[in-house]
Amino acid sequence: MSQTPVNSSAVAGVVLSTIGHTTRMLLLKRTKDGFWGHASGKLENNETAWQAILREIREETSLEIEALYAADYIESFYDIPANTLMLVPAFVAIAQQNATPRLNDENTEYRWCSREEAKAIVPFPNQQALYEHVWTHFVLNQPSALLKIV
């Protein structure tokens, strides 16, 4: 019996910051495909998933992260060209107030968005669901201390 391969070598991170007096979510416009999304990337040698997302956020944005949480959410999608089911653990990173990203060459633009703005500009329903989850459990409500990593 054939099976669809499963890959879990990627990570995703939603960065939150208080901009002015309002919590906002950081979205990045990808250079490669031109679509909006959150920080993401692949694990490197001997990294844990949470170490990988901290590295990816630093590489993509140069932001210093004050706290990191497991989002208690797995992004899942079918990668058509690779014929692979992707399972991507999501994290929530809290950046300094009024943080200003400095982008590397992986992204061309950034926006600090409200939940509704973020959901309106991303192309995939799974991203929209992640943002709703993050907003509900990390903005509107205090996250569980059990999810805090750093």
N, C-alpha and C positions, 0 to 999 in steps of 0.2 A: 504494500500500500504506500503510495506517495504521500508526502506531507509538505505543507508550505513551511519553509524555514522561518525560524523566529530569531530576531536580532535584538539584543538589548545593550548595544554598545554606545548609545547616544544618551544625552541628558538635556533637560530643558529647565530654564529658570525665568521666572517672572520677577522683575525688579520693581519694588515699590519705593516711593519717596514722597515726603510731604513737600509740595511745591506751593509756596505761599502758605496758605492755611488749609490746603486740600490734598488728600492722598491721590497720587497719580501712579499709573502703571507705564513702564518704559517699553515702547515698541521701537523696533529697528527695521529699516528697509534694507533688505538683502541686495548686495551688489550682483550676485550670480543670477538670481531669478527675478529680482525687482519686486518681490512681495514683502509685506509687513509681517513681523512676528516678534517673538521674544528671543532672548539669548539662548543659544543652544550649541551643541557640539558633540564631539566624540571623546570617549575615555582614551587616555594615553597609558603607557606602561605602568602597571602597578597602582593606578589611581583608583580611589573609590569614586562612586558616582557624585557624592557631594564635593569632593576635592576637584573633580573635573568641572562642575558647574561654576565653582568659585574661580577657577583658572579661566574658563571661557568668558565669564563676565568681566574679569580684569583685562583679558586680551581684547575683547570686543568694545569695551566702553571705558576702561581705565578707572572705573568707579571703585571706591572703597566700600566694602559691605560691613554694616554694623551688626547684622544678625542674619542667620540662614536657617530656614526651616524646611523639613520635608513637607511637600504640599499635600501628602496623602492622596495623590492623584497620579495615575499612569496614563500618559498620552499613548494611544494605540492607533496605528494606521497601516494600510497596505501600501508598500513601496512597489509600484507597478513595474518599473524597469528591472528591479532586482528580484521580483517575485518573492518578497519577504514581508512577513508581518513584523512591524517595528513596535517594540514596547519601550517607552521612554519615561523614566522617572522624572517627575517635575519637582522643582524646588521653588521656594519663595525667598527672595533676598531683599533685605531692607537696607537701602542706601541712605547716606546722610541727607539731611533736609536741604532742599534746593540744589540737589546734585546736578552737575553739568557733565554729561558724558563727553569723552574724547574718543571718537570712533577710529577703529583700524580700517583696513581696506576691505573687510568682509561686509561692511554696511556703508550706505551712502547718506542716510538721514536717520534722525531719531525724533521721537515725539513722546512727551509725557501726556498720557491720555486718561480720561475717565473710563470707567468700565464700558459705558455705552460707545464712546469713541473708539476704544480698542476693538470691541466686538464688530464694529461697523467696517473697519479697514482691513481686517485679516481675512484671508481667503478660505480658511478651512473651518468647518463646524466644530471640530475637536478643539481648535484654539479658542473658539468662542466659549465652549463649555469649560475649558480650563480657566478662562478669565472670570467667568461667573463663579466657579468654585473658589478661586483665590479671593475674589471680592467678598463673597459671603463669609468665608472662614478666616480671613486674615485682615480684612478692613472693617467690615460691619461687626465682626465678633473677634474677641481675643483668641488667638490661636492657642491650642493646647501646648503646655510646656513640654509634653512628651515628644512633640514634633521638632523642638528646637535642637539644632545641631551645633551652631556657634553663635 
